[in-house]
Amino acid sequence: MTKGRINKDDLLKPEMMIRLYSRGLFPMADKDGSVDWYMPEIRTIIPLDDFKIPRSLRKFMGDSDFEYRFDFNVMKIVKLCARRKKTWISRELIDAYKGLHEQGNLHSVEVFENNKLLAGLYGVTYQGAFFGESMFTTISQGSKCALAALLKHLNEKGYVLLDIQFLTPHLKMFGAREIHLDEYERMLYFASDKTINFI
């Protein structure tokens, strides 16, 4: 991409966004709300053929009355994820995500109890790849439960890549690991050969 040749607003059109995701880039908004695209040399994934769900979390999920829904209210999840003092999810990016949702490339996992929304996450899909974007929770363990539900769902559907961008202790317990861009691009290339419907 050469500055001056592409209107920055065009980079947030659904078709262009999917093209950029398919090449390994992801968007984040700066403090002033402007959106830039990033492609770091080190990427973080959770291997879908070798992920871990901590024993204590499995027990917690088994003892709970949580209900897990998929794509129940995608844009609500996006807005709840953005409702923080410090966030990279700007109004402009929320509008862009709406376009991806209408196109069928934005998806969510929701955690409910007694029909009350407690936690959730959302991400972008391209063929056999899921690009995890953000999560929120109102209770302890809520976002972990959403991630565990996502991992099981993606594995059952046959996805081959779960990109989570950055490594944190929270994600490391699920088997998240850092890989070099070369390996990431190989995985993304393989994922692009898959045709998978999230739901």
Secondary structure, 3 states (H helix, E strand, C coil): CCECCECHHHHHCHHHHHHHHCCCCEEEECCCCCEEEECCCEEEECCCCCCCCCHHHHHHHHHCCCEEEECCCHHHHHHHHHCCCCCCCCHHHHHHHHHHHHHCCEEEEEEEECCEEEEEEEEEEECCEEEEEEEEECCCCHHHHHHHHHHHHHHHHCCCEEECCCCCHHHHCCCCEEEEHHHHHHHHHHHCCCCCCCC
